[in-house]
Amino acid sequence: MKRKYEIVVKQYQLFEFEWDYDIPLTEEIFWNDVYNISDCDPDSHIVEWKEIIPEQETVIESTHPADREAKSLQSLIDIMWDYISEKDIPEITKRLEEE
């Protein structure tokens, strides 16, 4: 029997370095001048694993702590949106832009 799989892998990359320049580090500078995959500490894990068999599908979800925290945070965000009305969105957007 032939089996088909779909596997989603998520990789976190942690960069720790000191920035000894007079200008603040920007995203553009990071990607153009700092980013180097060989300088990071990668943490890879499987987010989702699907074994697809005709008439049946098995899904195995990640048990990685970062994904559990993300799901928990997303649940809180979903609950928050239940209490926000359309008239609140401009104020929320304004606050996000200020930060």
N, C-alpha and C positions, 0 to 999 in steps of 0.2 A: 504494500500500500504506500502510495506517495503522500507525504505530508507537506503542508505549506505553513510557513511561519512568518509572522510580522513581529519584529523586535524593535522597540524604541529604546535607545540608549541616551542617557543624559550625562553630560560631563560638566563638572564644575572645575574652574581653574582659579587657583588662589595665587595672586601676585603680591609679594611683600617687598617693598623697596623704599629707599629714601629719595626724595626729590630735592636736589640741591641747586635749584634755579630760582631766579627772582620772580618768575611768572608762575601762576597757578597751573597745575596740571589740568588739561581739558581732555575731553573724550577724543577729539581729533588728534591731539598730540600723543595720547596713549596709543591709539591704533596705528599711527604713522611712525612714531619714533620709539615707543617703549615696548609694545607687545612683541613677544617672542615666545612661541609655544615651549621652547626648551628651557625657559626661565620660570616655569610655573610648576605648581604641585597639583597634578590632576587627580580628581576623584570621580571615577566613572561608575555608573551603576545602571542596571536595567530598570526602566520606568514601567514598561508594560511588555508582556510576552503573550502573543496569541498563537495558539496552535489551531489551525483551521482544517477541520475534517468535514467533508460533505455531511450536511444535515446536523452539524454540531460545531460549536465553537467554544474553546476553553480560553479564558483570559486570566492571566496571573498578573496582579498589580504589584508595584514596587513596595518593599517594606523598608526602604531607606529612610532614615530619620528626617532628612531634608524634605522629602516628598510628603511625609505625614504632616510635617509642620505647614507646608504649602497648602495641603488640603484643608487643614484646620483653619488657616488664615482665610482661604477662599470661602469656607462656610460662614465665617464671621462677616466677611464682606457681603455675601449673599443676604444674610440677615439684615445688615445695615441698609441695603438698598430697599428692603421692604418698608423701612421707616422714612425714606427720603422721598419727597415729592418733586415734581417737575420744577417747581419754583425754587427749590434748593440748589439745583444744579449750577446756575450761574455763580452763586456764592462759593460753592465747592471748587469750581473751576478757577475762580479768581484766587482762592487760597493756595491751590496747587501751583499756580503760576508764580505766586510770590515766594514759594519755597523753592 
